[in-house]
């Protein structure tokens, strides 16, 4: 992962934490793929995919989270839930777009961006 991606994930984690979310895991890796952020608050578990771009001239960052990527994240989340004390929680899949803005970062959190079937 490049420096921009690492920075974007850190910015997204702080965004959630400021709203009272507990960061449970960062870059959770399985044979199915990786989940950028796993967070918990009030009986809800969020699996967040963070997309950071230097600009959005060509496409919105969230467009990179296609159906195949969603399936990999859902499978990885299932594996996480099998071994987690939070396994009975409600589950939500978010996509977080992080773009540079004047003096900082613009964050667009798409809650419930996709669902496990």
N, C-alpha and C positions, 0 to 999 in steps of 0.2 A: 504494500500500500504506500502511496506517495504521501508527502507532507501535507498537501491540501486535504486529502481524505482523512488523515489522522486528526487534523485540526477541526474539520467539519464534525467528526464524531464527538470530539471533546466539547464543541459548541452545543451540539444537540443534547449531549448528556447533561450539561449545565442547564439547558433550557428545561428539561424535564425535572431536574432536581430543584430548581427554583419554584416549581409548581408542587413540590412535596413528594415527588416520586423517588423511590429507593432504587438505585442502580444495583441490580443483582449480578449482572455479568456484562462483559464488554468483549466483543469479538469471540463469541461462543462458536467453537468449531466442531463440526461433525463430519461424517463421511458424505453427508448430503450437501453440505455447504456451511456457510457461516451466517450467524445473526449478529448484526452490529451492536445492538443494545437490547438488554432484557431488563425491564423495570417493573416495579410493583407498587401499588397503592390501592387501599380500600378494596381488597379482594379482587383486583383486576391486575392481570399480567399483560404487559405490553411487549411485543416483539417489534422492534423498530429497525427499519432499513434506512440508513442515512445515505443520501446522495449529495455530494458536494461538487460544485462546478465553479469555474472562475467567472462564468457568465452564462446566461440562458439564451443567447442569440439563436442557437440552432434548434434546441428543444428543451422543454422543461426537464429538470433532473429526474423527476418521478417517472418519466416515460421510459427510463432505463430499467424499471422494475416490471419486466414483461411477465407473461403467464408462466414461462419456464422458471424464471427467478422466483416467482411467488410460490410455485410448487416446491422448490428446494427449501425455501424459508419455512414453509408449512411442515415439511418433513423434519427439518432440523428442530423446529419448535416441538413437534411430537416427541422426539427423542429427549429433549430437555424436560418436558413434562413428565416423562416416565420416571425420571430420577430426581424430581424436584419436590420439596415440601410444599410448593405452591401449586401442585398439580390439580387441585380442585377449584382453582380460581377461574374467574371469567377470563377469556383470552381476547386480545385485540391485536391486530396487525396494523402498524402505522408506517408511513413513508415520510421521512423528514428531508426536505430540500434545504440546503444551506448554500447561500450565495454571498459573495462579498458585497458589502454596502458601505456607504460613507462612514469611515471610522469604526467599522465593526462588521457585523454579519446580519443578513436577512434570513430569517427562519420561517419556513412554511411547513407546518405539521399537518399532514393529511391523516386524520384519525380514521380508523376502520377503512384503510385504503383498499384492502382486499380481505376475503374471508376464507377460512378452511371449509371445504365442502363436507 
